Amino acid sequence: MCIIEKKTIFVTCGATIPFPKLVSCVLSNGFCQELIQYGFVRLIVQFGRNYGSEFENTVQEYGGQKEDKMIPIERLGCDHSARQYTLMDGKLEVIGFDFSTKMQSTIRDYSDLVVSHAGTGSILDSLRLNKPLIICVNDSLMDNHQQQIADKFVELGYVWSCVPTETGLIAGLRASQTEKLKSFPVSHNTSFERLLTELIYS
């Protein structure tokens, strides 16, 4: 059961490799202004292992103020290193943590919109939960298939895709508020899984 009480965007950068460009973009003034314009009041960022100090520095660079309110760490599946801030003169609540042991339930219960790196596991988590999804391709990774994977999901009409720039994220956000995606088939889809496997290992 969804328990969202505030219009929330959830951002996942993956568990291992940091994605500094994506973090910087979603915390940028331009993107946050767009969020507020569309009625979002909370931004949750899963920023990856060993990136807490950098995350805090980035929030502070954009004028974020640390908050001491209680974070529902049990529900979010994160630990006591989770941090809470406000941005945009208190109009946007920001929660950041490195990793969640309850990623699927966090996405289900605490997101109206998801922005994800192009890892297939993160993508499928959101689509299976019927959450609107913007894929952001980590263009700093070498010899990976993220762009091919993102392009295939876009071609099938299941997601929006963007590059990790403020302009790219804003375009994806605007699309998510004005366009409708196709529903992802929730039943076991062998042919689609085979297609993804071919893309990843080709």
Legacy VTK file of the C-alpha trace (Angstrom):
# vtk DataFile Version 3.0
C-alpha trace
ASCII
DATASET POLYDATA
POINTS 202 float
0.000 0.000 0.000
1.362 3.411 -0.972
1.900 5.699 2.010
3.151 8.828 0.259
1.905 11.894 2.116
4.007 14.425 0.206
4.600 14.632 -3.535
7.993 12.946 -3.753
10.651 12.282 -6.363
12.996 9.384 -5.636
16.477 9.307 -7.173
18.628 6.177 -7.196
22.271 6.295 -8.271
22.974 2.610 -7.677
24.610 0.878 -4.747
28.254 0.838 -5.756
29.581 3.310 -8.353
28.908 6.971 -7.440
27.081 9.151 -9.954
28.176 12.696 -8.999
26.720 14.311 -12.133
23.241 13.006 -11.360
23.458 14.087 -7.710
24.569 17.577 -8.708
21.816 17.896 -11.313
18.935 16.867 -9.044
20.139 19.264 -6.334
20.698 22.167 -8.734
18.647 25.328 -8.356
17.100 25.039 -11.809
15.917 21.472 -11.344
14.638 22.101 -7.813
12.695 25.137 -9.013
11.020 22.915 -11.604
10.191 20.341 -8.926
8.489 22.974 -6.804
6.630 24.312 -9.820
5.167 20.838 -10.394
4.167 20.465 -6.764
6.982 18.270 -5.458
7.900 18.979 -1.857
10.283 16.104 -1.116
13.390 14.765 -2.860
14.868 11.444 -1.714
18.319 10.541 -3.026
19.980 7.136 -2.695
23.506 8.241 -3.569
25.609 5.067 -3.207
28.268 3.734 -0.884
30.998 6.001 0.505
29.525 9.167 -0.985
27.961 10.752 2.102
30.479 13.566 2.577
30.372 14.524 -1.098
26.571 14.483 -1.017
26.508 16.792 1.996
29.006 19.151 0.361
26.902 19.316 -2.798
23.723 20.064 -0.838
25.520 22.861 1.006
26.888 24.281 -2.249
23.295 24.763 -3.366
22.338 26.446 -0.111
20.877 23.445 1.674
20.283 23.641 5.405
20.680 20.570 7.591
17.575 19.464 9.473
17.390 17.402 12.652
13.957 15.903 12.071
13.514 12.174 12.496
13.984 10.199 9.276
11.920 6.981 8.934
15.055 4.869 8.529
13.263 1.591 9.252
10.726 2.179 6.513
13.333 3.447 4.055
15.677 0.549 4.796
18.619 2.868 5.434
20.840 3.343 8.474
21.516 6.202 10.882
23.889 7.875 8.410
20.822 9.134 6.512
20.761 12.919 6.259
17.948 15.452 5.973
18.073 18.999 4.608
15.912 21.719 3.166
16.522 23.531 -0.114
14.916 26.481 -1.881
14.260 28.462 1.312
12.623 25.503 3.010
10.238 24.696 0.149
11.896 21.365 -0.679
12.719 18.633 1.838
15.759 16.520 0.920
16.613 13.114 2.374
19.842 11.394 1.370
21.219 7.973 2.216
23.802 5.617 0.779
21.910 2.367 0.459
18.530 0.816 1.145
17.848 -2.780 2.112
14.205 -2.152 1.177
14.590 -0.571 -2.242
11.410 -1.971 -3.756
9.178 -0.990 -0.852
10.866 2.427 -0.661
10.125 3.046 -4.333
6.589 1.712 -3.912
5.739 3.684 -0.784
7.784 6.873 -1.156
7.800 7.908 -4.794
5.496 9.595 -7.249
8.314 9.733 -9.813
11.652 7.900 -10.024
14.926 9.060 -11.562
17.362 6.177 -11.937
20.789 5.402 -13.259
20.573 2.968 -16.177
21.175 -0.227 -14.215
18.695 -2.879 -15.308
17.864 -3.923 -11.739
16.908 -0.387 -10.707
14.952 0.147 -13.922
12.954 -3.046 -13.537
12.245 -2.346 -9.841
10.467 0.883 -10.794
8.666 -0.463 -13.853
7.345 -3.531 -12.048
5.934 -1.191 -9.400
4.257 0.877 -12.132
6.192 4.030 -11.233
6.875 6.671 -13.902
10.602 6.548 -14.575
13.290 8.811 -15.995
16.521 6.973 -16.831
19.716 9.015 -16.585
22.657 7.407 -18.379
26.022 7.623 -16.629
28.082 8.793 -19.598
31.323 8.688 -17.587
31.369 4.876 -17.549
33.508 3.185 -20.178
32.586 0.078 -22.163
29.075 -0.217 -20.812
25.686 -0.683 -22.423
23.682 1.842 -20.432
22.794 3.981 -23.452
21.673 0.942 -25.460
19.551 -0.266 -22.559
17.997 3.175 -22.069
17.330 3.542 -25.798
15.548 0.187 -25.919
13.273 1.041 -22.976
12.492 4.421 -24.568
11.781 2.763 -27.928
9.283 0.474 -26.215
7.606 3.463 -24.567
8.242 2.441 -20.957
10.508 5.291 -19.781
11.897 8.719 -20.485
15.659 9.047 -20.865
18.110 11.905 -20.416
21.766 12.765 -20.001
23.147 13.919 -16.623
22.825 17.655 -17.155
20.474 20.126 -15.524
18.851 20.813 -18.907
18.484 17.097 -19.608
16.906 16.361 -16.228
14.516 19.302 -16.540
13.418 18.084 -19.980
12.795 14.621 -18.534
10.847 16.081 -15.609
8.668 18.176 -17.903
7.950 15.151 -20.082
6.974 13.136 -17.011
4.393 15.755 -16.055
2.799 16.069 -19.496
3.157 12.664 -21.190
1.974 9.142 -20.408
4.081 6.007 -20.712
3.007 2.527 -21.732
2.331 0.118 -18.890
5.142 -2.337 -18.316
3.939 -5.973 -18.520
4.079 -7.296 -14.971
3.953 -10.964 -15.914
7.181 -12.857 -16.526
8.423 -11.658 -19.910
11.001 -14.138 -21.234
11.454 -12.486 -24.631
12.085 -9.083 -23.049
14.616 -10.543 -20.594
16.370 -12.257 -23.513
16.523 -8.934 -25.348
18.109 -7.231 -22.325
20.625 -10.039 -21.923
21.629 -9.700 -25.561
22.102 -5.955 -25.135
24.208 -6.324 -22.000
26.480 -9.064 -23.293
26.724 -8.141 -26.968
LINES 1 203
202 0 1 2 3 4 5 6 7 8 9 10 11 12 13 14 15 16 17 18 19 20 21 22 23 24 25 26 27 28 29 30 31 32 33 34 35 36 37 38 39 40 41 42 43 44 45 46 47 48 49 50 51 52 53 54 55 56 57 58 59 60 61 62 63 64 65 66 67 68 69 70 71 72 73 74 75 76 77 78 79 80 81 82 83 84 85 86 87 88 89 90 91 92 93 94 95 96 97 98 99 100 101 102 103 104 105 106 107 108 109 110 111 112 113 114 115 116 117 118 119 120 121 122 123 124 125 126 127 128 129 130 131 132 133 134 135 136 137 138 139 140 141 142 143 144 145 146 147 148 149 150 151 152 153 154 155 156 157 158 159 160 161 162 163 164 165 166 167 168 169 170 171 172 173 174 175 176 177 178 179 180 181 182 183 184 185 186 187 188 189 190 191 192 193 194 195 196 197 198 199 200 201
